[in-house]
Amino acid sequence: MSNQEVRGLYQGSILAIHHGTENEKGSGIGLSLVKEFLAHHNGSLEIASELRKGSTFTIILPCSEKLQQKIF
């Protein structure tokens, strides 16, 4: 994805249909939905992308206090 497309995802824009590195079609709506879901759960989405090479998406969700008490 280009830097402009990554910025569009962070701003909530839906991308136009295009082909990925494996010639797959996509609109970016799935990532927009993931970002919205994460916002409702106090999470975040990090995107690292290199044009025509691929992208890495990191999802970060906070740990609940109950789970923290069980772990620690």
N, CA, C and O atoms as a Tripos MOL2 file, in Angstrom:
@<TRIPOS>MOLECULE
protein
  288   287    72     0     0
PROTEIN
NO_CHARGES

@<TRIPOS>ATOM
      1 N           0.8500   -1.1720    0.0000 N.3       1 MET1
      2 CA          0.0000    0.0000    0.0000 C.3       1 MET1
      3 C           0.8960    1.2350    0.0000 C.2       1 MET1
      4 O           1.9820    1.2450    0.5790 O.2       1 MET1
      5 N           0.4160    2.2500   -0.6530 N.am      2 SER2
      6 CA          1.1490    3.5140   -0.6670 C.3       2 SER2
      7 C           0.9610    4.2180    0.6800 C.2       2 SER2
      8 O           0.0720    3.8630    1.4540 O.2       2 SER2
      9 N           1.7990    5.2130    0.9490 N.am      3 ASN3
     10 CA          1.6500    6.0030    2.1800 C.3       3 ASN3
     11 C           0.2870    6.6790    2.2180 C.2       3 ASN3
     12 O          -0.3110    6.8130    3.2860 O.2       3 ASN3
     13 N          -0.2060    7.1050    1.0610 N.am      4 GLN4
     14 CA         -1.5240    7.7490    0.9850 C.3       4 GLN4
     15 C          -2.6250    6.7700    1.3850 C.2       4 GLN4
     16 O          -3.5580    7.1510    2.0910 O.2       4 GLN4
     17 N          -2.5300    5.5130    0.9450 N.am      5 GLU5
     18 CA         -3.5360    4.5060    1.3070 C.3       5 GLU5
     19 C          -3.4830    4.2030    2.7990 C.2       5 GLU5
     20 O          -4.5280    4.0430    3.4300 O.2       5 GLU5
     21 N          -2.2890    4.1220    3.3720 N.am      6 VAL6
     22 CA         -2.1560    3.8650    4.8110 C.3       6 VAL6
     23 C          -2.7630    5.0270    5.5930 C.2       6 VAL6
     24 O          -3.5000    4.8070    6.5540 O.2       6 VAL6
     25 N          -2.4600    6.2580    5.1910 N.am      7 ARG7
     26 CA         -3.0550    7.4320    5.8570 C.3       7 ARG7
     27 C          -4.5770    7.3900    5.7480 C.2       7 ARG7
     28 O          -5.2710    7.7210    6.7090 O.2       7 ARG7
     29 N          -5.1020    6.9890    4.5960 N.am      8 GLY8
     30 CA         -6.5480    6.8900    4.4130 C.3       8 GLY8
     31 C          -7.1820    5.9150    5.3830 C.2       8 GLY8
     32 O          -8.2680    6.1680    5.9040 O.2       8 GLY8
     33 N          -6.5050    4.7960    5.6290 N.am      9 LEU9
     34 CA         -7.0270    3.8250    6.6020 C.3       9 LEU9
     35 C          -7.0670    4.4170    8.0000 C.2       9 LEU9
     36 O          -8.0420    4.2310    8.7280 O.2       9 LEU9
     37 N          -6.0060    5.1350    8.3820 N.am     10 TYR10
     38 CA         -5.9830    5.7490    9.7070 C.3      10 TYR10
     39 C          -7.0640    6.8140    9.8490 C.2      10 TYR10
     40 O          -7.5700    7.0430   10.9470 O.2      10 TYR10
     41 N          -7.4210    7.4650    8.7430 N.am     11 GLN11
     42 CA         -8.4400    8.5140    8.7740 C.3      11 GLN11
     43 C          -9.8490    7.9630    8.5800 C.2      11 GLN11
     44 O         -10.8210    8.7150    8.6470 O.2      11 GLN11
     45 N          -9.9690    6.6540    8.3420 N.am     12 GLY12
     46 CA        -11.2770    6.0370    8.2010 C.3      12 GLY12
     47 C         -11.7910    5.9970    6.7840 C.2      12 GLY12
     48 O         -12.9500    5.6420    6.5650 O.2      12 GLY12
     49 N         -10.9690    6.3490    5.8130 N.am     13 SER13
     50 CA        -11.3940    6.3130    4.4170 C.3      13 SER13
     51 C         -11.4290    4.8760    3.9120 C.2      13 SER13
     52 O         -10.6140    4.0480    4.3170 O.2      13 SER13
     53 N         -12.3660    4.5900    3.0360 N.am     14 ILE14
     54 CA        -12.4220    3.2920    2.3770 C.3      14 ILE14
     55 C         -11.7000    3.4110    1.0500 C.2      14 ILE14
     56 O         -11.9440    4.3400    0.2800 O.2      14 ILE14
     57 N         -10.8200    2.4770    0.7890 N.am     15 LEU15
     58 CA        -10.0140    2.5310   -0.4250 C.3      15 LEU15
     59 C         -10.7940    2.0460   -1.6340 C.2      15 LEU15
     60 O         -11.7440    1.2750   -1.4990 O.2      15 LEU15
     61 N         -10.4000    2.4920   -2.7980 N.am     16 ALA16
     62 CA        -10.9830    1.9930   -4.0430 C.3      16 ALA16
     63 C         -10.4850    0.5720   -4.2780 C.2      16 ALA16
     64 O          -9.4230    0.1880   -3.7880 O.2      16 ALA16
     65 N         -11.2510   -0.1950   -5.0230 N.am     17 ILE17
     66 CA        -10.8540   -1.5690   -5.3230 C.3      17 ILE17
     67 C          -9.5520   -1.5600   -6.1150 C.2      17 ILE17
     68 O          -9.4190   -0.8540   -7.1160 O.2      17 ILE17
     69 N          -8.5990   -2.3540   -5.6490 N.am     18 HIS18
     70 CA         -7.3090   -2.4600   -6.3250 C.3      18 HIS18
     71 C          -6.7760   -3.8770   -6.1530 C.2      18 HIS18
     72 O          -7.3750   -4.6830   -5.4400 O.2      18 HIS18
     73 N          -5.6760   -4.1810   -6.7870 N.am     19 HIS19
     74 CA         -5.0760   -5.5150   -6.7000 C.3      19 HIS19
     75 C          -3.8640   -5.4760   -5.7750 C.2      19 HIS19
     76 O          -3.0860   -4.5220   -5.7840 O.2      19 HIS19
     77 N          -3.7210   -6.5440   -4.9670 N.am     20 GLY20
     78 CA         -2.6110   -6.6540   -4.0400 C.3      20 GLY20
     79 C          -1.3890   -7.2810   -4.6830 C.2      20 GLY20
     80 O          -1.3370   -7.4560   -5.9010 O.2      20 GLY20
     81 N          -0.4020   -7.6200   -3.8590 N.am     21 THR21
     82 CA          0.8630   -8.1630   -4.3540 C.3      21 THR21
     83 C           0.6940   -9.5230   -5.0090 C.2      21 THR21
     84 O           1.5290   -9.9140   -5.8250 O.2      21 THR21
     85 N          -0.3610  -10.2550   -4.6740 N.am     22 GLU22
     86 CA         -0.6330  -11.5640   -5.2790 C.3      22 GLU22
     87 C          -1.7920  -11.4560   -6.2760 C.2      22 GLU22
     88 O          -2.4320  -12.4540   -6.6070 O.2      22 GLU22
     89 N          -2.0510  -10.2330   -6.7500 N.am     23 ASN23
     90 CA         -3.1100   -9.9300   -7.7050 C.3      23 ASN23
     91 C          -4.5220  -10.1390   -7.1290 C.2      23 ASN23
     92 O          -5.4840  -10.2860   -7.8830 O.2      23 ASN23
     93 N          -4.6430  -10.1510   -5.7930 N.am     24 GLU24
     94 CA         -5.9490  -10.2970   -5.1560 C.3      24 GLU24
     95 C          -6.6490   -8.9410   -5.1370 C.2      24 GLU24
     96 O          -6.0020   -7.8970   -5.0610 O.2      24 GLU24
     97 N          -7.9790   -8.9700   -5.2080 N.am     25 LYS25
     98 CA         -8.7620   -7.7450   -5.1650 C.3      25 LYS25
     99 C          -9.0580   -7.3810   -3.7170 C.2      25 LYS25
    100 O          -9.2170   -8.2590   -2.8690 O.2      25 LYS25
    101 N          -9.1320   -6.1020   -3.4410 N.am     26 GLY26
    102 CA         -9.4870   -5.6470   -2.1130 C.3      26 GLY26
    103 C          -9.9550   -4.2160   -2.1400 C.2      26 GLY26
    104 O          -9.6060   -3.4550   -3.0430 O.2      26 GLY26
    105 N         -10.7500   -3.8450   -1.1470 N.am     27 SER27
    106 CA        -11.2450   -2.4780   -1.0620 C.3      27 SER27
    107 C         -10.7510   -1.7790    0.1910 C.2      27 SER27
    108 O         -10.8660   -0.5580    0.3050 O.2      27 SER27
    109 N         -10.1990   -2.5420    1.1430 N.am     28 GLY28
    110 CA         -9.7550   -1.9530    2.4000 C.3      28 GLY28
    111 C         -10.8510   -1.8690    3.4340 C.2      28 GLY28
    112 O         -10.5940   -1.4420    4.5600 O.2      28 GLY28
    113 N         -12.0640   -2.2610    3.0950 N.am     29 ILE29
    114 CA        -13.1680   -2.1450    4.0560 C.3      29 ILE29
    115 C         -12.9380   -3.0700    5.2560 C.2      29 ILE29
    116 O         -13.3230   -2.7300    6.3750 O.2      29 ILE29
    117 N         -12.3260   -4.2190    5.0410 N.am     30 GLY30
    118 CA        -12.0490   -5.1350    6.1500 C.3      30 GLY30
    119 C         -11.1590   -4.4880    7.1920 C.2      30 GLY30
    120 O         -11.4020   -4.6160    8.3920 O.2      30 GLY30
    121 N         -10.1270   -3.7930    6.7340 N.am     31 LEU31
    122 CA         -9.2320   -3.1120    7.6690 C.3      31 LEU31
    123 C          -9.9370   -1.9640    8.3790 C.2      31 LEU31
    124 O          -9.6720   -1.7000    9.5520 O.2      31 LEU31
    125 N         -10.8260   -1.2870    7.6780 N.am     32 SER32
    126 CA        -11.6060   -0.2170    8.3100 C.3      32 SER32
    127 C         -12.4840   -0.7860    9.4240 C.2      32 SER32
    128 O         -12.6210   -0.1750   10.4840 O.2      32 SER32
    129 N         -13.0750   -1.9510    9.1830 N.am     33 LEU33
    130 CA        -13.9090   -2.5970   10.2070 C.3      33 LEU33
    131 C         -13.0670   -3.0370   11.4010 C.2      33 LEU33
    132 O         -13.4880   -2.8910   12.5490 O.2      33 LEU33
    133 N         -11.8860   -3.5710   11.1340 N.am     34 VAL34
    134 CA        -10.9820   -3.9790   12.2200 C.3      34 VAL34
    135 C         -10.6150   -2.7580   13.0540 C.2      34 VAL34
    136 O         -10.6470   -2.8080   14.2840 O.2      34 VAL34
    137 N         -10.2700   -1.6700   12.3880 N.am     35 LYS35
    138 CA         -9.9010   -0.4430   13.1010 C.3      35 LYS35
    139 C         -11.0510    0.0580   13.9720 C.2      35 LYS35
    140 O         -10.8300    0.4810   15.1060 O.2      35 LYS35
    141 N         -12.2740    0.0130   13.4500 N.am     36 GLU36
    142 CA        -13.4410    0.4420   14.2230 C.3      36 GLU36
    143 C         -13.6610   -0.4790   15.4290 C.2      36 GLU36
    144 O         -13.9320   -0.0020   16.5320 O.2      36 GLU36
    145 N         -13.5460   -1.8000   15.2210 N.am     37 PHE37
    146 CA        -13.6790   -2.7560   16.3180 C.3      37 PHE37
    147 C         -12.6480   -2.4690   17.4130 C.2      37 PHE37
    148 O         -12.9740   -2.4620   18.6000 O.2      37 PHE37
    149 N         -11.4160   -2.2350   17.0020 N.am     38 LEU38
    150 CA        -10.3540   -1.9620   17.9730 C.3      38 LEU38
    151 C         -10.6230   -0.6770   18.7490 C.2      38 LEU38
    152 O         -10.3530   -0.6090   19.9490 O.2      38 LEU38
    153 N         -11.1500    0.3350   18.0770 N.am     39 ALA39
    154 CA        -11.4590    1.5930   18.7550 C.3      39 ALA39
    155 C         -12.4960    1.3790   19.8520 C.2      39 ALA39
    156 O         -12.4070    1.9960   20.9140 O.2      39 ALA39
    157 N         -13.4770    0.5140   19.6100 N.am     40 HIS40
    158 CA        -14.5170    0.2260   20.6130 C.3      40 HIS40
    159 C         -13.9650   -0.5570   21.7980 C.2      40 HIS40
    160 O         -14.5810   -0.5870   22.8640 O.2      40 HIS40
    161 N         -12.8160   -1.1860   21.6190 N.am     41 HIS41
    162 CA        -12.2180   -1.9960   22.6880 C.3      41 HIS41
    163 C         -10.9020   -1.4080   23.1780 C.2      41 HIS41
    164 O         -10.0700   -2.1080   23.7540 O.2      41 HIS41
    165 N         -10.7260   -0.1100   22.9400 N.am     42 ASN42
    166 CA         -9.5190    0.6160   23.3770 C.3      42 ASN42
    167 C          -8.2360   -0.0090   22.8230 C.2      42 ASN42
    168 O          -7.1920    0.0190   23.4750 O.2      42 ASN42
    169 N          -8.3220   -0.5550   21.6480 N.am     43 GLY43
    170 CA         -7.1600   -1.1380   20.9970 C.3      43 GLY43
    171 C          -6.6600   -0.2290   19.8950 C.2      43 GLY43
    172 O          -7.1750    0.8720   19.6980 O.2      43 GLY43
    173 N          -5.6530   -0.6980   19.1780 N.am     44 SER44
    174 CA         -5.1200    0.0950   18.0750 C.3      44 SER44
    175 C          -4.5960   -0.8230   16.9810 C.2      44 SER44
    176 O          -4.3890   -2.0190   17.1850 O.2      44 SER44
    177 N          -4.3910   -0.2300   15.8240 N.am     45 LEU45
    178 CA         -3.8920   -0.9410   14.6530 C.3      45 LEU45
    179 C          -2.6640   -0.2250   14.1520 C.2      45 LEU45
    180 O          -2.6980    0.9820   13.9120 O.2      45 LEU45
    181 N          -1.5780   -0.9580   13.9920 N.am     46 GLU46
    182 CA         -0.3560   -0.3960   13.4240 C.3      46 GLU46
    183 C          -0.1460   -1.0290   12.0590 C.2      46 GLU46
    184 O          -0.3150   -2.2370   11.8900 O.2      46 GLU46
    185 N           0.2220   -0.2090   11.0920 N.am     47 ILE47
    186 CA          0.4040   -0.6830    9.7240 C.3      47 ILE47
    187 C           1.8060   -0.3180    9.2600 C.2      47 ILE47
    188 O           2.2120    0.8430    9.3240 O.2      47 ILE47
    189 N           2.5380   -1.3210    8.7920 N.am     48 ALA48
    190 CA          3.8330   -1.1080    8.1510 C.3      48 ALA48
    191 C           3.6950   -1.6750    6.7450 C.2      48 ALA48
    192 O           3.3780   -2.8530    6.5810 O.2      48 ALA48
    193 N           3.9280   -0.8520    5.7310 N.am     49 SER49
    194 CA          3.6950   -1.2970    4.3660 C.3      49 SER49
    195 C           4.7990   -0.8110    3.4430 C.2      49 SER49
    196 O           5.3000    0.3060    3.5700 O.2      49 SER49
    197 N           5.1590   -1.6700    2.5230 N.am     50 GLU50
    198 CA          6.1130   -1.3250    1.4810 C.3      50 GLU50
    199 C           5.4190   -1.5720    0.1410 C.2      50 GLU50
    200 O           5.0080   -2.6910   -0.1660 O.2      50 GLU50
    201 N           5.3010   -0.5240   -0.6350 N.am     51 LEU51
    202 CA          4.5770   -0.5770   -1.8930 C.3      51 LEU51
    203 C           5.0710   -1.7140   -2.7740 C.2      51 LEU51
    204 O           6.2700   -1.8610   -3.0090 O.2      51 LEU51
    205 N           4.1250   -2.5160   -3.2570 N.am     52 ARG52
    206 CA          4.3470   -3.6610   -4.1460 C.3      52 ARG52
    207 C           5.1540   -4.8040   -3.5070 C.2      52 ARG52
    208 O           5.5810   -5.7320   -4.1950 O.2      52 ARG52
    209 N           5.3560   -4.7240   -2.1830 N.am     53 LYS53
    210 CA          6.0730   -5.8010   -1.4930 C.3      53 LYS53
    211 C           5.2230   -6.4670   -0.4280 C.2      53 LYS53
    212 O           5.3880   -7.6590   -0.1680 O.2      53 LYS53
    213 N           4.3110   -5.7190    0.1970 N.am     54 GLY54
    214 CA          3.4450   -6.2970    1.2150 C.3      54 GLY54
    215 C           3.2790   -5.3970    2.4210 C.2      54 GLY54
    216 O           3.8970   -4.3370    2.5180 O.2      54 GLY54
    217 N           2.4360   -5.8370    3.3340 N.am     55 SER55
    218 CA          2.1010   -5.0530    4.5200 C.3      55 SER55
    219 C           2.0600   -5.9450    5.7460 C.2      55 SER55
    220 O           1.7630   -7.1360    5.6580 O.2      55 SER55
    221 N           2.3620   -5.3510    6.8890 N.am     56 THR56
    222 CA          2.2520   -6.0280    8.1730 C.3      56 THR56
    223 C           1.2810   -5.2310    9.0310 C.2      56 THR56
    224 O           1.4180   -4.0160    9.1740 O.2      56 THR56
    225 N           0.3020   -5.9200    9.6000 N.am     57 PHE57
    226 CA         -0.7120   -5.2850   10.4320 C.3      57 PHE57
    227 C          -0.5690   -5.8330   11.8480 C.2      57 PHE57
    228 O          -0.6170   -7.0450   12.0610 O.2      57 PHE57
    229 N          -0.3950   -4.9390   12.8060 N.am     58 THR58
    230 CA         -0.2530   -5.3280   14.2070 C.3      58 THR58
    231 C          -1.4650   -4.8280   14.9670 C.2      58 THR58
    232 O          -1.7740   -3.6370   14.9570 O.2      58 THR58
    233 N          -2.1500   -5.7510   15.6270 N.am     59 ILE59
    234 CA         -3.3350   -5.4260   16.4160 C.3      59 ILE59
    235 C          -2.9350   -5.4210   17.8840 C.2      59 ILE59
    236 O          -2.3290   -6.3730   18.3760 O.2      59 ILE59
    237 N          -3.2790   -4.3390   18.5790 N.am     60 ILE60
    238 CA         -2.9420   -4.2000   19.9900 C.3      60 ILE60
    239 C          -4.2370   -4.0350   20.7750 C.2      60 ILE60
    240 O          -5.0210   -3.1200   20.5210 O.2      60 ILE60
    241 N          -4.4490   -4.9370   21.7340 N.am     61 LEU61
    242 CA         -5.6300   -4.8760   22.6090 C.3      61 LEU61
    243 C          -5.1660   -4.8140   24.0550 C.2      61 LEU61
    244 O          -4.2300   -5.5200   24.4300 O.2      61 LEU61
    245 N          -5.7970   -3.9900   24.8700 N.am     62 PRO62
    246 CA         -5.4100   -3.9330   26.2790 C.3      62 PRO62
    247 C          -5.8660   -5.1920   27.0160 C.2      62 PRO62
    248 O          -6.8640   -5.8180   26.6590 O.2      62 PRO62
    249 N          -5.1370   -5.5280   28.0130 N.am     63 CYS63
    250 CA         -5.4580   -6.6810   28.8470 C.3      63 CYS63
    251 C          -6.4140   -6.2190   29.9520 C.2      63 CYS63
    252 O          -6.1900   -5.1800   30.5720 O.2      63 CYS63
    253 N          -7.4770   -6.9890   30.1970 N.am     64 SER64
    254 CA         -8.4240   -6.6160   31.2510 C.3      64 SER64
    255 C          -7.7810   -6.7970   32.6280 C.2      64 SER64
    256 O          -6.8240   -7.5550   32.7850 O.2      64 SER64
    257 N          -8.3180   -6.0950   33.6090 N.am     65 GLU65
    258 CA         -7.7740   -6.1960   34.9730 C.3      65 GLU65
    259 C          -7.9130   -7.6230   35.5060 C.2      65 GLU65
    260 O          -7.0050   -8.1200   36.1720 O.2      65 GLU65
    261 N          -9.0480   -8.2950   35.2200 N.am     66 LYS66
    262 CA         -9.2290   -9.6670   35.6790 C.3      66 LYS66
    263 C          -8.1610  -10.5880   35.1050 C.2      66 LYS66
    264 O          -7.6050  -11.4220   35.8180 O.2      66 LYS66
    265 N          -7.8790  -10.4350   33.8220 N.am     67 LEU67
    266 CA         -6.8600  -11.2630   33.1920 C.3      67 LEU67
    267 C          -5.4750  -10.9450   33.7430 C.2      67 LEU67
    268 O          -4.6660  -11.8510   33.9410 O.2      67 LEU67
    269 N          -5.1970   -9.6840   33.9900 N.am     68 GLN68
    270 CA         -3.9100   -9.3020   34.5550 C.3      68 GLN68
    271 C          -3.7090   -9.9350   35.9250 C.2      68 GLN68
    272 O          -2.6050  -10.3700   36.2510 O.2      68 GLN68
    273 N          -4.7740   -9.9900   36.7350 N.am     69 GLN69
    274 CA         -4.6680  -10.5820   38.0580 C.3      69 GLN69
    275 C          -4.3680  -12.0790   37.9590 C.2      69 GLN69
    276 O          -3.6320  -12.6120   38.7890 O.2      69 GLN69
    277 N          -4.9260  -12.7640   36.9600 N.am     70 LYS70
    278 CA         -4.6560  -14.1930   36.7810 C.3      70 LYS70
    279 C          -3.2470  -14.4390   36.2970 C.2      70 LYS70
    280 O          -2.6130  -15.4200   36.6870 O.2      70 LYS70
    281 N          -2.7550  -13.5570   35.4500 N.am     71 ILE71
    282 CA         -1.4100  -13.7380   34.8670 C.3      71 ILE71
    283 C          -0.3310  -13.3750   35.8660 C.2      71 ILE71
    284 O           0.6560  -14.0930   36.0240 O.2      71 ILE71
    285 N          -0.5330  -12.2450   36.5450 N.am     72 PHE72
    286 CA          0.5140  -11.7700   37.4460 C.3      72 PHE72
    287 C           0.1440  -12.1310   38.8490 C.2      72 PHE72
    288 O           0.8880  -11.8260   39.7810 O.2      72 PHE72
@<TRIPOS>BOND
     1     1     2 1
     2     2     3 1
     3     3     4 2
     4     3     5 am
     5     5     6 1
     6     6     7 1
     7     7     8 2
     8     7     9 am
     9     9    10 1
    10    10    11 1
    11    11    12 2
    12    11    13 am
    13    13    14 1
    14    14    15 1
    15    15    16 2
    16    15    17 am
    17    17    18 1
    18    18    19 1
    19    19    20 2
    20    19    21 am
    21    21    22 1
    22    22    23 1
    23    23    24 2
    24    23    25 am
    25    25    26 1
    26    26    27 1
    27    27    28 2
    28    27    29 am
    29    29    30 1
    30    30    31 1
    31    31    32 2
    32    31    33 am
    33    33    34 1
    34    34    35 1
    35    35    36 2
    36    35    37 am
    37    37    38 1
    38    38    39 1
    39    39    40 2
    40    39    41 am
    41    41    42 1
    42    42    43 1
    43    43    44 2
    44    43    45 am
    45    45    46 1
    46    46    47 1
    47    47    48 2
    48    47    49 am
    49    49    50 1
    50    50    51 1
    51    51    52 2
    52    51    53 am
    53    53    54 1
    54    54    55 1
    55    55    56 2
    56    55    57 am
    57    57    58 1
    58    58    59 1
    59    59    60 2
    60    59    61 am
    61    61    62 1
    62    62    63 1
    63    63    64 2
    64    63    65 am
    65    65    66 1
    66    66    67 1
    67    67    68 2
    68    67    69 am
    69    69    70 1
    70    70    71 1
    71    71    72 2
    72    71    73 am
    73    73    74 1
    74    74    75 1
    75    75    76 2
    76    75    77 am
    77    77    78 1
    78    78    79 1
    79    79    80 2
    80    79    81 am
    81    81    82 1
    82    82    83 1
    83    83    84 2
    84    83    85 am
    85    85    86 1
    86    86    87 1
    87    87    88 2
    88    87    89 am
    89    89    90 1
    90    90    91 1
    91    91    92 2
    92    91    93 am
    93    93    94 1
    94    94    95 1
    95    95    96 2
    96    95    97 am
    97    97    98 1
    98    98    99 1
    99    99   100 2
   100    99   101 am
   101   101   102 1
   102   102   103 1
   103   103   104 2
   104   103   105 am
   105   105   106 1
   106   106   107 1
   107   107   108 2
   108   107   109 am
   109   109   110 1
   110   110   111 1
   111   111   112 2
   112   111   113 am
   113   113   114 1
   114   114   115 1
   115   115   116 2
   116   115   117 am
   117   117   118 1
   118   118   119 1
   119   119   120 2
   120   119   121 am
   121   121   122 1
   122   122   123 1
   123   123   124 2
   124   123   125 am
   125   125   126 1
   126   126   127 1
   127   127   128 2
   128   127   129 am
   129   129   130 1
   130   130   131 1
   131   131   132 2
   132   131   133 am
   133   133   134 1
   134   134   135 1
   135   135   136 2
   136   135   137 am
   137   137   138 1
   138   138   139 1
   139   139   140 2
   140   139   141 am
   141   141   142 1
   142   142   143 1
   143   143   144 2
   144   143   145 am
   145   145   146 1
   146   146   147 1
   147   147   148 2
   148   147   149 am
   149   149   150 1
   150   150   151 1
   151   151   152 2
   152   151   153 am
   153   153   154 1
   154   154   155 1
   155   155   156 2
   156   155   157 am
   157   157   158 1
   158   158   159 1
   159   159   160 2
   160   159   161 am
   161   161   162 1
   162   162   163 1
   163   163   164 2
   164   163   165 am
   165   165   166 1
   166   166   167 1
   167   167   168 2
   168   167   169 am
   169   169   170 1
   170   170   171 1
   171   171   172 2
   172   171   173 am
   173   173   174 1
   174   174   175 1
   175   175   176 2
   176   175   177 am
   177   177   178 1
   178   178   179 1
   179   179   180 2
   180   179   181 am
   181   181   182 1
   182   182   183 1
   183   183   184 2
   184   183   185 am
   185   185   186 1
   186   186   187 1
   187   187   188 2
   188   187   189 am
   189   189   190 1
   190   190   191 1
   191   191   192 2
   192   191   193 am
   193   193   194 1
   194   194   195 1
   195   195   196 2
   196   195   197 am
   197   197   198 1
   198   198   199 1
   199   199   200 2
   200   199   201 am
   201   201   202 1
   202   202   203 1
   203   203   204 2
   204   203   205 am
   205   205   206 1
   206   206   207 1
   207   207   208 2
   208   207   209 am
   209   209   210 1
   210   210   211 1
   211   211   212 2
   212   211   213 am
   213   213   214 1
   214   214   215 1
   215   215   216 2
   216   215   217 am
   217   217   218 1
   218   218   219 1
   219   219   220 2
   220   219   221 am
   221   221   222 1
   222   222   223 1
   223   223   224 2
   224   223   225 am
   225   225   226 1
   226   226   227 1
   227   227   228 2
   228   227   229 am
   229   229   230 1
   230   230   231 1
   231   231   232 2
   232   231   233 am
   233   233   234 1
   234   234   235 1
   235   235   236 2
   236   235   237 am
   237   237   238 1
   238   238   239 1
   239   239   240 2
   240   239   241 am
   241   241   242 1
   242   242   243 1
   243   243   244 2
   244   243   245 am
   245   245   246 1
   246   246   247 1
   247   247   248 2
   248   247   249 am
   249   249   250 1
   250   250   251 1
   251   251   252 2
   252   251   253 am
   253   253   254 1
   254   254   255 1
   255   255   256 2
   256   255   257 am
   257   257   258 1
   258   258   259 1
   259   259   260 2
   260   259   261 am
   261   261   262 1
   262   262   263 1
   263   263   264 2
   264   263   265 am
   265   265   266 1
   266   266   267 1
   267   267   268 2
   268   267   269 am
   269   269   270 1
   270   270   271 1
   271   271   272 2
   272   271   273 am
   273   273   274 1
   274   274   275 1
   275   275   276 2
   276   275   277 am
   277   277   278 1
   278   278   279 1
   279   279   280 2
   280   279   281 am
   281   281   282 1
   282   282   283 1
   283   283   284 2
   284   283   285 am
   285   285   286 1
   286   286   287 1
   287   287   288 2
@<TRIPOS>SUBSTRUCTURE
     1 MET1         2 RESIDUE 1 A MET
     2 SER2         6 RESIDUE 1 A SER
     3 ASN3        10 RESIDUE 1 A ASN
     4 GLN4        14 RESIDUE 1 A GLN
     5 GLU5        18 RESIDUE 1 A GLU
     6 VAL6        22 RESIDUE 1 A VAL
     7 ARG7        26 RESIDUE 1 A ARG
     8 GLY8        30 RESIDUE 1 A GLY
     9 LEU9        34 RESIDUE 1 A LEU
    10 TYR10       38 RESIDUE 1 A TYR
    11 GLN11       42 RESIDUE 1 A GLN
    12 GLY12       46 RESIDUE 1 A GLY
    13 SER13       50 RESIDUE 1 A SER
    14 ILE14       54 RESIDUE 1 A ILE
    15 LEU15       58 RESIDUE 1 A LEU
    16 ALA16       62 RESIDUE 1 A ALA
    17 ILE17       66 RESIDUE 1 A ILE
    18 HIS18       70 RESIDUE 1 A HIS
    19 HIS19       74 RESIDUE 1 A HIS
    20 GLY20       78 RESIDUE 1 A GLY
    21 THR21       82 RESIDUE 1 A THR
    22 GLU22       86 RESIDUE 1 A GLU
    23 ASN23       90 RESIDUE 1 A ASN
    24 GLU24       94 RESIDUE 1 A GLU
    25 LYS25       98 RESIDUE 1 A LYS
    26 GLY26      102 RESIDUE 1 A GLY
    27 SER27      106 RESIDUE 1 A SER
    28 GLY28      110 RESIDUE 1 A GLY
    29 ILE29      114 RESIDUE 1 A ILE
    30 GLY30      118 RESIDUE 1 A GLY
    31 LEU31      122 RESIDUE 1 A LEU
    32 SER32      126 RESIDUE 1 A SER
    33 LEU33      130 RESIDUE 1 A LEU
    34 VAL34      134 RESIDUE 1 A VAL
    35 LYS35      138 RESIDUE 1 A LYS
    36 GLU36      142 RESIDUE 1 A GLU
    37 PHE37      146 RESIDUE 1 A PHE
    38 LEU38      150 RESIDUE 1 A LEU
    39 ALA39      154 RESIDUE 1 A ALA
    40 HIS40      158 RESIDUE 1 A HIS
    41 HIS41      162 RESIDUE 1 A HIS
    42 ASN42      166 RESIDUE 1 A ASN
    43 GLY43      170 RESIDUE 1 A GLY
    44 SER44      174 RESIDUE 1 A SER
    45 LEU45      178 RESIDUE 1 A LEU
    46 GLU46      182 RESIDUE 1 A GLU
    47 ILE47      186 RESIDUE 1 A ILE
    48 ALA48      190 RESIDUE 1 A ALA
    49 SER49      194 RESIDUE 1 A SER
    50 GLU50      198 RESIDUE 1 A GLU
    51 LEU51      202 RESIDUE 1 A LEU
    52 ARG52      206 RESIDUE 1 A ARG
    53 LYS53      210 RESIDUE 1 A LYS
    54 GLY54      214 RESIDUE 1 A GLY
    55 SER55      218 RESIDUE 1 A SER
    56 THR56      222 RESIDUE 1 A THR
    57 PHE57      226 RESIDUE 1 A PHE
    58 THR58      230 RESIDUE 1 A THR
    59 ILE59      234 RESIDUE 1 A ILE
    60 ILE60      238 RESIDUE 1 A ILE
    61 LEU61      242 RESIDUE 1 A LEU
    62 PRO62      246 RESIDUE 1 A PRO
    63 CYS63      250 RESIDUE 1 A CYS
    64 SER64      254 RESIDUE 1 A SER
    65 GLU65      258 RESIDUE 1 A GLU
    66 LYS66      262 RESIDUE 1 A LYS
    67 LEU67      266 RESIDUE 1 A LEU
    68 GLN68      270 RESIDUE 1 A GLN
    69 GLN69      274 RESIDUE 1 A GLN
    70 LYS70      278 RESIDUE 1 A LYS
    71 ILE71      282 RESIDUE 1 A ILE
    72 PHE72      286 RESIDUE 1 A PHE
